[in-house]
Amino acid sequence: MRARTLLAGLITGVLLAPGAAHATGPGLRECATPSIDRLQQWLASGEGTTVPANGSLLVPLRGGHHGKPRYAAQVAFVNAEWHVVVVWLGNRFEAQADLTRSAGFRLTYSATEDLWVQLRPASHWSGGAQWATTIPSTGGRLVTRFFSFRPQAWAAVPELGVPAHTFASALSEARGLVFVGKTANEIEFRGLRFDRYVPPCV
């Protein structure tokens, strides 16, 4: 069964890591303001036609936990053009995280089409030429997958150019994850937890 799970992960371009569900441990406490796994800034950047067009993607879900509301980040990519959604890892644009000791992150999401996530460092924040890994379509189903920080799992998106910086440098000064796609897509994020990194609330 474990071999079958690993093979399925390799086929879809992701590695489903055994034990990834405990990447940051159980009982991760949310922030006082809306957050998903303590990440408060889920933003439509205004690049590409999206719904919402800009600003926060966070919406409350029905039924909370111990009386506290739970949130999802929801966005629609519209038309065949590049779209950009940003998650600030330190909850402020100026912040950055050292992920060099992290094995990767666990993402709970649904998507009707494939997209990519870029790991953008503070020193090379702007521009599409970034290190990226594929986020496979789930056919609209909510799934949880583990995405490894193994260098072999990350590459340039051909249409966006080759990064001028190394993947190791992107890990050492990670400012944010940037989700990009060029097709119409219905996306929802329910969870994003990192191995060996817990975002600070602001």
C-alpha positions in Angstrom: 0.0 0.0 0.0 2.8 2.4 0.9 4.6 1.6 -2.4 1.4 2.3 -4.4 0.9 5.7 -2.6 4.5 6.7 -3.4 4.1 5.6 -7.0 0.9 7.6 -7.4 2.7 10.7 -6.0 5.5 10.4 -8.4 3.1 10.0 -11.4 1.3 13.3 -10.5 4.6 15.1 -9.8 4.3 15.2 -6.0 5.5 13.0 -3.3 2.9 11.9 -0.7 5.1 11.7 2.3 4.2 9.2 5.0 3.6 11.1 8.2 3.3 14.4 6.4 0.0 15.0 8.2 2.1 15.8 11.3 4.4 18.3 9.6 3.9 21.0 12.3 2.2 18.8 14.9 -1.5 18.6 15.9 -3.3 21.5 17.4 -1.8 24.4 15.5 -3.4 27.5 17.0 -4.9 30.0 14.5 -4.3 33.7 14.7 -6.7 36.2 16.3 -7.6 37.5 12.8 -8.7 35.2 9.9 -6.0 32.7 9.0 -5.4 29.2 7.6 -2.8 27.4 9.6 -1.6 30.8 10.9 -1.2 32.2 7.4 -3.2 35.4 7.3 -2.3 36.9 3.9 -3.9 35.0 1.0 -4.1 37.6 -1.7 -5.3 38.0 -5.3 -2.6 40.2 -6.8 -4.6 41.8 -9.5 -2.5 40.0 -12.2 -4.9 38.1 -14.5 -8.7 38.0 -14.4 -9.6 36.5 -11.0 -12.6 36.5 -8.7 -12.0 38.3 -6.4 -10.0 40.6 -8.5 -7.7 41.6 -5.7 -7.4 41.6 -1.9 -8.0 38.8 0.6 -9.3 35.4 -0.6 -10.3 34.3 2.9 -14.0 33.4 3.5 -15.6 31.9 6.6 -16.7 28.3 6.5 -19.8 26.9 8.1 -19.2 25.3 11.4 -16.2 26.3 13.4 -13.9 24.5 15.9 -14.7 25.1 19.6 -16.8 28.1 18.7 -14.1 29.7 16.5 -14.7 30.3 12.8 -12.7 28.4 10.2 -11.6 29.9 6.9 -10.9 28.8 3.3 -9.1 30.8 0.6 -11.3 30.7 -2.5 -10.4 32.1 -6.0 -11.5 31.6 -9.6 -9.1 32.0 -12.5 -11.0 33.4 -15.5 -10.0 33.2 -19.1 -6.8 31.7 -20.7 -4.2 34.1 -19.3 -1.7 34.1 -16.5 -3.2 34.5 -13.0 -1.3 35.2 -9.7 -2.2 34.4 -6.1 0.2 35.2 -3.2 0.7 33.8 0.3 3.1 35.7 2.5 4.9 33.2 4.7 5.7 35.7 7.5 2.3 37.4 7.1 4.0 40.7 6.2 5.6 41.5 2.8 8.9 42.5 4.5 9.2 39.2 6.4 10.9 36.1 5.2 11.4 32.5 6.3 14.4 30.1 6.3 13.1 26.8 5.0 16.4 25.1 4.5 15.7 22.5 7.2 12.1 22.0 6.0 11.2 18.8 4.1 8.3 20.5 2.4 4.7 21.5 3.0 1.3 19.8 3.2 -1.5 21.5 1.1 -5.2 20.8 1.5 -6.9 22.1 -1.6 -9.2 21.6 -4.6 -8.6 22.7 -8.2 -10.4 22.0 -11.4 -7.2 22.4 -13.5 -3.5 22.1 -13.0 -1.5 25.1 -11.7 2.0 25.8 -10.3 3.3 27.2 -7.0 6.5 29.2 -7.0 8.8 29.7 -4.1 9.8 33.3 -4.2 12.7 34.7 -2.2 13.0 38.2 -0.9 16.0 39.1 -3.1 14.2 37.9 -6.3 10.6 38.6 -5.5 9.4 40.1 -8.8 9.1 38.4 -12.2 7.9 35.0 -13.4 11.3 33.4 -13.6 11.1 31.4 -10.4 11.5 27.9 -9.0 8.1 26.1 -9.2 6.4 22.8 -8.7 3.2 21.5 -10.2 -0.1 21.5 -8.2 -2.1 18.8 -9.9 -5.8 19.2 -10.6 -8.1 17.4 -8.2 -11.1 17.4 -10.4 -12.7 19.7 -7.9 -12.3 17.3 -5.0 -10.8 18.4 -1.7 -7.5 16.5 -1.2 -4.3 16.7 0.9 -0.9 16.3 -0.7 2.6 16.7 0.5 5.0 18.7 -1.7 8.7 18.1 -1.1 11.4 20.7 -1.0 13.8 18.2 -2.8 15.5 20.3 -5.5 14.6 17.6 -8.1 10.9 18.4 -7.5 11.3 22.1 -8.5 12.0 23.6 -11.9 11.3 26.7 -14.0 7.9 27.1 -15.7 9.1 27.1 -19.4 7.0 30.0 -20.5 8.1 32.2 -17.6 11.9 31.9 -17.9 14.8 30.3 -16.0 15.5 31.7 -12.5 18.7 33.7 -12.0 19.0 32.5 -8.4 19.5 29.0 -7.0 16.7 26.9 -5.4 18.8 26.8 -2.2 18.8 30.6 -2.0 15.0 30.6 -2.5 14.6 28.3 0.5 16.9 30.3 2.7 15.0 33.6 2.2 11.5 32.6 1.3 9.1 35.5 1.3 6.1 33.8 -0.1 4.4 31.0 -2.1 2.9 32.3 -5.3 0.3 30.2 -7.1 0.1 30.8 -10.9 -1.9 29.4 -13.7 -2.9 30.2 -17.3 -6.2 28.4 -17.6 -9.7 29.0 -16.1 -9.7 27.2 -12.7 -11.8 27.0 -9.6 -9.5 26.8 -6.5 -10.0 26.4 -2.8 -7.3 26.2 -0.1 -8.2 24.7 3.3 -4.7 24.0 4.8 -1.0 24.8 4.3 1.4 23.5 6.9 5.2 23.4 6.7 7.6 21.0 8.1 9.8 22.8 10.7 8.2 26.2 10.2 5.2 27.8 12.0 4.2 31.3 10.7 4.1 34.1 13.2 0.8 35.9 13.7 0.8 39.7 13.2 
